[in-house]
Amino acid sequence: MFFINVLKIIFLLGCLVFIHEGGHFLMAKLCKIRVNEFAIGFGPTIWRRQGKTTLYALRAIPLGGFVKLEGEEEESTKEGSFSEASTFKKVAIVAAGGLVNIIFAIIVFWLLSIFVVGINNSLPYLKIFIQSMIDSVVQLFTGKASVEQMMGPIGLSNVISKTSGIEDFVYILSVISLSLGVTNLLPVPPLDGGKIVLLIIEGIRRKPLTTRFKVIVQSAGFLMLITLSLFVAYKDILEL
């Protein structure tokens, strides 16, 4: 049973990361921005394949992933450079990850409502999902969500391990994808939403912000997220 739960957790996290990073990847390709690497996971590389312009990699630790764009972390004048792209394209690429997570959640839930709720009307997926979607957006954007309501990887793992049946698992997948998408679009560095705010400021100024300023803002946001993550992890452990 333990092995099955581990597989469920790895599959769910890997699936959500692939969807999120895939959103960035596809939008970058659509905007003709060069993608140097598309990786799922962190740590040692266990599989890689070099494409025409992109290195595709699978890493050992399935807790995240990244899309490395030409000119994203440093100025580059090469063709297809992110730093040379318009503000609109930059914002579209950064926002695509969270938006694809939200779209995926809605599609999965819609399929659940057709194939599961349509068969058994006693399953309240439709009402619960819509309410959770409304609550997550309202709470996160009005500041009414308390730290006690938050859940980290430990708490999520506990919830995932308690799912019974494919319907419950897929439903949890859609809810977490929705939450991941909304959270990533919050205007907090170093989340995607925070990056979007900085890009918009640069677009209005018509010149890039100083590297020092961006490092200070990103570092402050990162420190805040790490502190919050440690607190949430501690809370999750106490609730096990």
BAVEXTOR-22360 format. One record per residue: x, y, z of N, C-alpha, C in turn; residue in three letters. Coordinates in steps of 0.001 Angstrom, whole numbers, plus 500000, padded with zeros to 6 digits. Layout:
! BAVEXTOR-22360
XYZXYZXYZAla...
! end
This chain:
! BAVEXTOR-22360
500834498791500000500000500000500000500869501259500000Met501947501219500794502868502358500857503451502643499475Phe503859501589498765504453501738497432503453502353496466Phe502194501928496552501144502467495671500931503949495951Ile500904504327497233500716505730497593501870506597497087Asn503099506068497180504263506806496678504135507027495177Val503709505993494451503532506101493000502455507131492661Leu501370507150493445500293508107493216500796509538493392Lys501577509753494442502097511085494730503065511530493636Ile503979510640493245504964510965492206504265511261490876Ile503275510429490539502554510632489279501817511962489281Phe501133512276490389500363513520490447501273514736490352Leu502352514742491149503266515882491124503934516016489758Leu504372514888489202505009514911487889504070515411486816Gly502812514988486897501796515400485925501553516903485990Cys501409517431487206501144518860487366502331519708486927Leu503543519248487244504743519979486835504874519976485312Val504619518814484700504696518706483241503698519654482576Phe502496519726483117501468520605482562501884522070482701Ile502373522426483888502765523813484155503937524249483278His505014523470483309506185523825482513505889523682481008Glu505015522739480685504614522593479288503907523825478766Gly503151524508479647502499525756479258503517526820478885Gly504554526966479733505627527920479424506317527545478110His506591526248477954507315525744476790506542526017475487Phe505272525652475472504467525815474264504280527273473893Leu504073528115474910503901529547474613505195530153474101Met506330529705474658507620530197474174507822529809472708Ala507497528566472381507619528113470994506684528908470084Lys505464529176470571504487529933469794504975531355469529Leu505689531910470516506224533269470382507596533286469718Cys508049532106469265509341531971468579510526532379469457Lys510425532025470753511518532241471699512286530931471847Ile513585530978471799514417529778471856514388529166473254Arg514045527876473333514050527135474591515301526263474609Val516247526589475505517504525835475565517349524502476277Asn516468524473477292516259523212478026514852523154478601Glu514264521955478539512955521680479139513138520472480041Phe513096520705481361513391519633482311512254519426483297Ala511993518154483606511028517781484638511822517190485798Ile511667517795486982512394517334488154513678518114488370Gly514338517818489496515609518446489830516625517367490186Phe517860517786490372518892516832490754519533516162489555Gly520111514968489763520819514258488689519899513922487515Pro520431514053486319519673513728485109519664512223484883Thr518468511645484728518365510202484497518008509883483040Ile517589510913482307517315510733480872517410512081480187Trp517991512095479008518062513344478245518047513052476753Arg517563514025476017517566513913474564517713515302473978Arg518675515469473104518904516757472483518074516887471215Gln517174517857471216516390518129470028517125519099469125Gly516422519648468160517053520573467208517606521805467916Lys516824522360468843517279523540469594517123523369471107Thr516433522333471552516105522173472967516620520852473526Thr517182520911474735517571519704475455516404519294476349Leu515886518094476138514797517574476963515397516646478022Tyr515033516858479300515659516090480379514647515677481437Ala514883514500482010514109513997483139515078513816484290Leu514795514434485422515713514399486559515162513559487695Arg516048513213488624515745512199489629514691512613490649Ala514638513884491020513718514348492070512505515013491423Ile511328514356491478510143514855490758509399515966491498Pro510124516942492013509502518035492763509750519363492065Leu509242519491490876509413520726490135509942520482488740Gly510371521535488123510895521465486771511196522870486293Gly511687523003485090511995524337484595512109524341483077Phe511895525539482530512102525803481112513157526898481032Val514316526590480446515414527558480356515352528234478997Lys515056529531479017514912530302477785516183531077477474Leu516495531205476221517623532018475790517375533477476178Glu518305534055476928518185535454477303517248535739478453Gly516805534717479180515898534958480306516666535422481539Glu517794534788481828518572535119483014519704536089482718Glu520014536283481456521070537211481065520702537845479735Glu521247539007479486520970539680478224521567538887477058Glu520798538735476007521260538016474830520665538659473588Ser521498538834472577521034539424471324520833538370470243Thr520907537090470638520718536013469677519267535992469182Lys519079535400468020517727535272467476516877534409468406Glu515681534859468705514793534113469591515084534350471056Gly515766535439471394516100535733472785514893536283473543Ser514699535807474752513613536282475612513811537755475949Phe515058538158476205515340539539476590515052540527475470Ser515021540044474225514747540911473079513272540908472680Glu512477540078473328511056539948472970510246541125473500Ala509043541309472962508156542377473431507617542043474817Ser507154543068475527506584542857476864505389541911476799Thr504582542042475755503405541184475603503807539711475528Phe504836539412474720505282538026474587505869537506475896Lys506635538341476577507227537931477851506147537589478879Lys505157538468478996504062538237479944503277536988479574Val503028536798478285502282535620477824503012534333478186Ala504324534315478009505114533108478312505108532820479805Ile505310533851480624505355533659482074503991533255482621Val502922533841482066501569533550482570501048532198482102Ala501612531664481031501068530445480414501064529234481346Ala502081529115482202502133527959483096500920527871484000Gly500633528949484738499487528962485641498166528854484905Gly498051529532483762496809529494482995496511528084482478Leu497551527378482027497356526009481540496930525090482687Val497477525312483890497038524528485051495548524731485323Asn495104525978485224493695526289485473492810525684484387Ile493227525827483129492466525265482013492383523746482124Ile493521523122482463493555521667482635492575521228483719Phe492557521959484840491653521617485947490197521679485502Ala489843522712484750488468522868484288488084521751483320Ile489006521396482409488733520324481446488556518987482155Ile489455518684483108489364517422483847488061517352484619Val487708518455485273486457518456486021485254518286485103Phe485297518933483936484201518814482976484033517357482546Trp485151516682482294485098515263481932484541514431483071Leu484938514768484301484399514054485469482891514239485558Leu482444515474485336481014515748485453480203514990484415Ser480821514727483242480108514005482180480111512499482425Ile481286511943482685481434510490482751481166509897484134Phe481249510713485185481020510197486540479708510713487097Val479584512039487181478350512597487723477164512261486837Val477402512206485521476322511861484599475781510464484832Gly476656509578485333476238508205485606475624508090486991Ile476252508783487942475794508711489324475583510124489855Asn474343510583489831474042511956490225474249512226491705Asn474509511180492487474725511374493911476133511891494207Ser477026511846493213478393512340493419478404513859493228Leu478735514626494276478610516089494232479821516801493666Pro480493516223492655481711516838492130481442518234491575Tyr480341518393490817480068519691490171479995520814491178Leu479168520636492231478979521678493232480266521943494006Lys480984520874494410482195521019495214483288521731494422Ile483482521339493158484560521924492363484320523404492121Phe483105523751491727482801525156491465482990525996492726Ile482558525459493871482708526188495128484178526353495494Gln484971525277495281486400525363495611487104526356494694Ser486678526423493426487270527362492481486960528800492895Met485707529049493235485311530390493659486020530774494952Ile486031529848495923486658530133497213488146530421497083Asp488840529619496260490288529796496122490615531152495526Ser489863531557494500490117532846493861489786534003494814Val488623533927495468488198534997496378489153535123497552Val489491533994498175490352534024499348491753534521499023Gln492309534041497930493684534408497601493808535867497170Leu492797536381496458492911537741495955492311538790496885Phe491641538369497962491136539324498949491918539253500240Thr492865538306500307493686538179501508492973537518502668Gly491859536834502392491092536202503461491539534776503760Lys492495534288502997492998532941503243494007532989504376Ala493804532192505409494724532177506541495795531124506331Ser496914531273507062498004530317506959497539528935507408Val496616528905508366496124527620508869495398526820507797Glu494897527491506766494178526810505691495115526264504628Gln496381526708504657497323526307503623497844524897503854Met498298524286502782498783522910502839500000522776501945Met501037522156502475502270521959501733502362520562501156Gly503557520186500650503744518859500045503400517709500987Pro503707517876502283503415516813503247501915516626503393Ile501200517748503549499747517662503669499103517142502401Gly499597517599501248499065517121499971499290515618499815Leu500477515160500211500786513733500121499830512928500970Ser499499513452502140498566512770503028497178512679502408Asn496746513777501762495430513784501112495410512822499930Val496474512868499112496551512010497933496540510535498322Ile497273510193499393497360508794499815496023508246500301Ser495109509134500688493807508695501192492744508590500106Lys493094508933498869492120508826497784491818507364497487Thr490569507091497196490158505720496882489424505718495554Ser489984505045494581489347504988493276489882506060492347Gly489743505810491061490265506713490048489541508052490052Ile488223508044490373487472509294490371487998510262491424Glu488228509751492657488743510604493724490119511157493367Asp490971510293492813492331510709492476492321511792491404Phe491530511601490369491459512576489283490857513889489775Val489875513784490663489269514989491223490299515797492020Tyr491067515113492876492110515781493651493152516394492711Ile493469515694491637494405516207490628493912517536490068Leu492629517607489752492078518834489173492061519977490187Ser491726519671491442491675520711492479493070521274492750Val494068520396492851495436520849493109495975521632491917Ile495623521206490704496048521936489511495458523344489509Ser494203523455489892493547524763489985494261525639491010Leu494523525075492176495186525820493240496588526246492828Ser497312525336492172498664525644491702498644526778490689Leu497685526732489770497594527765488753497289529124489330Gly496299529186490221495903530461490835497041531006491690Val497651530140492505498729530577493401499913531138492621Thr500291530479491525501444530920490749501228532268490074Asn499984532660489896499706533937489248499558535088490239Leu499730534797491537499690535871492530500882536811492322Leu500690538100492506501771539084492266502809539102493370Pro503415537945493622504412537823494687505699537231494111Val506821537947494158508091537356493725508461536197494655Pro509060535103494189509470534859492808508447534031492021Pro507167534091492390506134533390491642505961534033490266Leu505290533325489376505082533844488019504372535191488034Asp503409535344488952502680536610489050503595537769489395Gly504563537513490275505530538547490637506406538917489463Gly506799537923488667507613538185487472506825539020486469Lys505524538739486363504675539491485438504616540962485838Ile504497541226487148504461542609487631505744543342487247Val506895542706487440508170543331487090508266543586485585Leu507772542625484780507798542794483329506918543973482890Leu505756544114483522504854545219483183505489546558483554Ile506149546603484708506841547824485130507922548198484121Ile508673547178483680509714547429482677509103547935481366Glu507949547378480999507284547808479778506825549252479859Gly506325549652481037505878551034481225507065551995481219Ile508174551576481855509374552419481914510112552463480572Arg509837551469479732510517551329478447512023551086478595Arg512391550541479737513778550134479958513800549128481113Lys514756548215481101514783547177482134515116547722483510Pro514582547054484535514944547372485907516383546935486146Leu517029547535487106518413547165487386518472545747487942Thr519546545060487622519717543683488109519701543656489633Thr520331544643490263520384544711491726518987544791492333Arg518126545638491735516763545781492248515992544470492118Phe516104543820490960515379542568490740515872541469491675Lys517178541450491925517726540442492839517200540662494253Val517138541920494688516634542232496032515170541825496166Ile514356542168495173512923541840495208512707540328495180Val513419539640494292513277538184494178513752537491495441Gln514846537968496022515394537358497238514442537543498414Ser513856538734498530512904538997499614511672538101499472Ala511184537979498248510024537113498016510354535658498273Gly511533535229497845511957533838498046512078533528499531Phe512665534465500296512807534268501743511441534152502407Leu510504534973501956509150534913502515508486533578502216Met508639533088500977508033531816500596508664530649501343Leu509988530684501529510669529625502275510184529593503716Ile510063530768504341509579530852505720508158530311505827Thr507318530708504883505935530232504874505881528723504650Leu506724528204503753506751526768503458507158525953504678Ser508148526446505416508597525745506629507495525714507682Leu506779526840507815505686526891508792504566525929508406Phe504209525930507115503148525047506636503548523587506783Val504829523270506492505311521904506650505232521455508109Ala505604522355509025505509522051510454504070521785510871Tyr503152522620510347501724522434510647501219521106510101Lys501639520768508877501217519496508270501695518289509065Asp502933518353509561503491517257510355502693517067511642Ile502316518162512277501526518081513514500156517460513271Leu499630517611512061498300517108511750498290515680511232Glu499476515095511048499532513708510559498999512736511602Leu
! end
